[in-house]
Amino acid sequence: RLQEVHGLGDAERAALSQWLGEHGEDAAEYAVKTASQHDVTIFAELHEIQDNLLFLSRIIPDLYHRAGVRCIAMEVCCPQDNELLQRLVTADSFDRDLALKIARGGPWGVWGFTEYWDVLESVWRLNRGLAAGERKMRVVGLGLRCDGPSIGLLGVRDPERPTASPVWEKLRFVRVIDDLLLIATCLEEHYARSVDKEILEKGERGIVWVGAFHSSLYSKQAIVSEGKVIREVPRMGFLLRQKYGERVSQIMLHNPMLPSSAIAKVIDQSVKDAGKEQMGFQV
């Protein structure tokens, strides 16, 4: 039965902790098992969370050897750099200058977090250890290359500096008209098309590492104004699921900042009460 999360009493919380203790699996085992059962598994992240990216780097060998994953599609890279990515992760030595070049050419121009680029080195390390003749793991990009800093300076507020940008920065609008149109009209289709082309059409098994809002499989995202839904937007996960059905799955990495934050807090406490630090489970 459905129950409002704020109304959970001690008995309900204890029952949830007991259920998680009985049914929750080791997080890494859960992720690898899920990836082994689907052609594409979407890992839905909150951006720039160190633990999540360290987790990805840690499970890359098992994704390859146990789940059969041969491709990782990442939102922080651009499709235009796929050849550079291939050169990077299959080279005899890890070229940090090339990794930096790829990072600097990434979508938005603001993905400067080392753990994303450490993932590329983890893939390179896996490939270096493969026997001769074994197929290398690939990394491909999803992101649209655009002028993220200019878009931000149009007036997006920084929580650390909650004042609006200077008025002259609004002139940057002329520079980013095309970027804004692409983002507004075809971003999700672009992501889905890239996954289709680089993984599904090649008959490979892959994972997609992408922001959580792109990942929903079963419903469109509701755009709400003044308490009313004014339109619904099909995101990448929904588009792929509509086309490929059960071949596409999703893992939602724990994210206390999504609209389900009240549920996330209950899960946090229940996992602790179950005596666990990490776990994966079906909702």
C-alpha positions as CSV (number, residue, x, y, z in Angstrom):
1,R,0.0,0.0,0.0
2,L,1.1,3.6,-0.6
3,Q,2.0,5.7,2.4
4,E,3.1,9.3,2.8
5,V,6.8,9.2,3.8
6,H,6.4,11.9,6.4
7,G,3.8,9.8,8.1
8,L,6.0,6.7,8.7
9,G,6.0,5.6,12.3
10,D,8.6,3.6,14.2
11,A,7.0,0.3,13.2
12,E,7.0,1.1,9.5
13,R,10.6,2.4,9.7
14,A,11.7,-0.8,11.5
15,A,10.0,-2.9,8.8
16,L,11.8,-1.0,6.1
17,S,15.1,-1.5,7.8
18,Q,14.4,-5.2,8.2
19,W,13.4,-5.5,4.5
20,L,16.6,-3.8,3.3
21,G,18.7,-6.0,5.6
22,E,17.1,-9.1,4.0
23,H,16.9,-8.0,0.4
24,G,19.6,-5.4,-0.1
25,E,22.7,-6.6,-2.0
26,D,26.3,-5.4,-2.0
27,A,26.3,-2.2,-4.2
28,A,29.0,-3.3,-6.5
29,E,27.5,-6.8,-7.0
30,Y,24.1,-5.3,-7.6
31,A,25.5,-2.9,-10.3
32,V,27.5,-5.6,-12.1
33,K,24.6,-8.1,-12.0
34,T,22.2,-5.5,-13.4
35,A,24.6,-4.5,-16.2
36,S,25.1,-8.2,-17.1
37,Q,21.3,-8.6,-17.7
38,H,20.7,-5.7,-20.0
39,D,22.3,-4.4,-23.2
40,V,22.3,-0.8,-21.8
41,T,22.3,0.1,-18.1
42,I,21.9,3.8,-17.3
43,F,23.7,5.0,-14.2
44,A,21.9,8.1,-13.0
45,E,24.2,10.4,-11.0
46,L,24.1,13.7,-9.2
47,H,27.0,15.4,-10.9
48,E,30.4,15.8,-9.2
49,I,29.9,13.3,-6.3
50,Q,33.3,11.8,-5.6
51,D,32.1,8.6,-4.1
52,N,30.0,7.7,-7.1
53,L,32.9,8.2,-9.5
54,L,35.3,6.3,-7.3
55,F,32.6,3.5,-7.3
56,L,32.5,3.5,-11.1
57,S,36.3,3.3,-11.4
58,R,36.3,0.4,-8.9
59,I,33.8,-1.7,-10.7
60,I,35.2,-1.2,-14.3
61,P,37.1,-4.5,-14.2
62,D,34.0,-6.5,-13.1
63,L,31.8,-4.7,-15.6
64,Y,34.2,-5.9,-18.3
65,H,35.0,-9.4,-17.2
66,R,31.8,-10.4,-15.4
67,A,29.1,-8.3,-17.1
68,G,30.4,-8.2,-20.6
69,V,30.4,-4.4,-20.8
70,R,32.5,-3.2,-23.7
71,C,31.5,0.5,-23.8
72,I,31.0,3.3,-21.4
73,A,29.1,6.4,-22.6
74,M,29.8,9.5,-20.6
75,E,27.9,12.8,-20.5
76,V,31.2,14.7,-19.6
77,C,32.7,13.8,-23.0
78,C,31.7,14.9,-26.5
79,P,31.1,12.6,-29.5
80,Q,33.5,14.7,-31.5
81,D,36.3,13.4,-29.2
82,N,35.5,9.7,-29.6
83,E,38.6,9.1,-31.7
84,L,40.8,10.9,-29.1
85,L,39.1,8.9,-26.4
86,Q,39.8,5.6,-28.2
87,R,43.5,6.6,-28.6
88,L,43.7,7.6,-25.0
89,V,42.3,4.3,-23.5
90,T,44.1,2.0,-25.8
91,A,47.6,3.6,-25.8
92,D,50.7,1.9,-24.4
93,S,51.0,4.6,-21.7
94,F,48.4,7.0,-20.3
95,D,48.7,10.4,-22.0
96,R,47.7,12.9,-19.4
97,D,48.2,15.8,-21.8
98,L,45.6,14.2,-24.1
99,A,43.3,13.5,-21.2
100,L,43.5,17.2,-20.3
101,K,42.8,18.2,-23.9
102,I,39.7,16.1,-23.9
103,A,38.6,17.5,-20.5
104,R,39.1,21.1,-21.7
105,G,37.0,20.4,-24.8
106,G,34.1,18.8,-22.9
107,P,30.5,19.9,-23.0
108,W,29.7,23.1,-21.1
109,G,33.4,23.8,-20.4
110,V,32.9,23.3,-16.7
111,W,33.5,19.5,-16.0
112,G,36.8,20.2,-14.2
113,F,36.6,17.4,-11.6
114,T,39.5,15.0,-11.6
115,E,37.4,11.9,-10.7
116,Y,35.6,12.0,-14.1
117,W,39.0,11.9,-15.9
118,D,40.3,9.2,-13.5
119,V,37.6,7.0,-15.0
120,L,39.4,7.2,-18.3
121,E,42.6,6.1,-16.7
122,S,40.8,3.2,-15.0
123,V,39.6,2.1,-18.5
124,W,43.1,2.5,-19.9
125,R,44.5,0.3,-17.0
126,L,41.9,-2.4,-17.7
127,N,42.8,-2.4,-21.4
128,R,46.5,-2.6,-20.6
129,G,45.9,-5.8,-18.7
130,L,43.9,-7.6,-21.3
131,A,45.3,-10.5,-23.2
132,A,46.3,-10.1,-26.8
133,G,43.3,-10.3,-29.1
134,E,40.7,-9.4,-26.4
135,R,38.4,-6.6,-27.4
136,K,39.3,-3.3,-25.6
137,M,36.7,-1.4,-23.6
138,R,35.7,1.9,-25.3
139,V,34.7,5.3,-23.8
140,V,32.4,7.5,-25.9
141,G,30.9,10.9,-25.4
142,L,27.3,12.0,-25.2
143,G,27.5,15.7,-24.4
144,L,26.8,18.7,-26.7
145,R,29.7,21.1,-26.9
146,C,28.5,24.5,-25.9
147,D,29.6,27.7,-24.1
148,G,28.5,26.8,-20.6
149,P,30.2,29.7,-18.8
150,S,28.4,32.2,-21.0
151,I,25.1,30.4,-20.4
152,G,25.8,30.6,-16.7
153,L,26.7,34.3,-16.8
154,L,23.3,35.1,-18.5
155,G,21.9,35.0,-15.0
156,V,22.1,31.5,-13.5
157,R,22.7,32.0,-9.8
158,D,25.6,30.5,-8.0
159,P,24.6,29.3,-4.5
160,E,27.9,30.6,-3.2
161,R,27.4,34.0,-4.7
162,P,23.7,34.6,-4.9
163,T,23.9,38.0,-6.7
164,A,22.9,38.2,-10.3
165,S,25.6,38.6,-12.9
166,P,26.4,42.1,-14.1
167,V,24.0,43.5,-16.7
168,W,26.7,43.6,-19.5
169,E,27.1,39.8,-19.2
170,K,23.5,39.5,-20.7
171,L,25.1,40.4,-24.0
172,R,26.5,36.9,-24.1
173,F,23.0,35.8,-25.2
174,V,24.1,36.5,-28.8
175,R,26.9,34.1,-28.4
176,V,24.8,31.2,-27.2
177,I,21.5,31.4,-29.1
178,D,22.4,28.3,-31.1
179,D,23.5,26.4,-28.0
180,L,20.3,27.3,-26.1
181,L,18.2,26.1,-29.1
182,L,20.0,22.8,-29.2
183,I,19.7,22.2,-25.5
184,A,16.0,23.1,-25.5
185,T,14.9,21.2,-28.6
186,C,17.1,18.1,-29.2
187,L,19.4,17.4,-26.2
188,E,17.6,14.2,-25.1
189,E,17.3,12.9,-28.7
190,H,21.0,13.6,-29.2
191,Y,21.9,11.6,-26.1
192,A,19.6,8.7,-27.1
193,R,20.9,8.7,-30.7
194,S,24.5,8.5,-29.4
195,V,23.8,5.5,-27.1
196,D,21.9,3.9,-30.0
197,K,24.8,4.4,-32.5
198,E,27.7,3.6,-30.2
199,I,26.3,0.6,-28.2
200,L,23.0,-0.9,-29.4
201,E,23.5,-0.7,-33.1
202,K,27.0,-2.2,-32.7
203,G,25.5,-5.2,-30.8
204,E,27.6,-4.5,-27.7
205,R,26.8,-4.2,-24.0
206,G,27.4,-0.9,-22.4
207,I,26.7,1.5,-19.5
208,V,25.7,5.1,-19.7
209,W,27.0,7.5,-17.0
210,V,24.7,10.5,-17.1
211,G,22.8,13.1,-14.9
212,A,19.8,11.6,-13.1
213,F,17.2,13.8,-14.9
214,H,18.2,12.3,-18.3
215,S,17.6,8.7,-17.0
216,S,13.9,8.2,-16.3
217,L,12.7,5.1,-18.1
218,Y,9.0,5.0,-17.4
219,S,7.7,8.5,-17.6
220,K,8.3,11.9,-19.1
221,Q,9.5,14.8,-17.0
222,A,6.7,17.1,-16.0
223,I,7.4,20.8,-16.4
224,V,5.3,22.6,-13.7
225,S,4.3,26.2,-13.6
226,E,2.2,27.6,-10.7
227,G,1.3,24.1,-9.6
228,K,0.2,22.9,-13.0
229,V,1.8,20.6,-15.5
230,I,2.3,22.7,-18.6
231,R,4.1,20.1,-20.7
232,E,5.9,16.8,-20.4
233,V,9.4,16.2,-21.8
234,P,10.7,12.7,-22.9
235,R,14.2,12.3,-21.5
236,M,16.9,10.0,-22.9
237,G,16.1,7.0,-20.8
238,F,12.4,7.2,-21.8
239,L,13.3,7.4,-25.5
240,L,15.6,4.4,-25.3
241,R,13.1,2.3,-23.2
242,Q,10.3,3.1,-25.7
243,K,12.4,1.8,-28.5
244,Y,14.3,-1.1,-26.9
245,G,12.1,-2.2,-23.9
246,E,13.7,-4.5,-21.4
247,R,17.1,-4.3,-23.1
248,V,17.5,-0.9,-21.3
249,S,17.7,-0.6,-17.5
250,Q,18.5,2.1,-15.0
251,I,20.4,2.3,-11.7
252,M,19.6,5.4,-9.7
253,L,22.7,6.3,-7.6
254,H,21.6,7.6,-4.2
255,N,20.8,11.2,-4.6
256,P,19.4,13.2,-1.6
257,M,18.9,16.3,-3.8
258,L,16.3,14.9,-6.2
259,P,12.6,15.7,-5.6
260,S,12.4,12.4,-3.6
261,S,14.7,13.8,-0.9
262,A,12.3,12.9,1.9
263,I,12.4,9.3,0.8
264,A,16.2,9.4,0.4
265,K,16.6,10.5,4.0
266,V,14.4,7.6,5.2
267,I,16.5,5.2,3.1
268,D,19.7,6.7,4.5
269,Q,18.6,5.9,8.1
270,S,17.2,2.5,7.2
271,V,20.4,1.4,5.6
272,K,22.3,2.4,8.7
273,D,19.7,0.7,10.9
274,A,20.2,-2.5,8.8
275,G,23.9,-2.4,9.7
276,K,25.0,-1.6,6.1
277,E,27.2,1.1,4.5
278,Q,26.3,0.5,0.9
279,M,23.7,-1.6,-0.8
280,G,21.7,-1.9,-4.0
281,F,18.1,-3.0,-4.2
282,Q,15.0,-3.0,-6.4
283,V,12.4,-0.4,-5.5
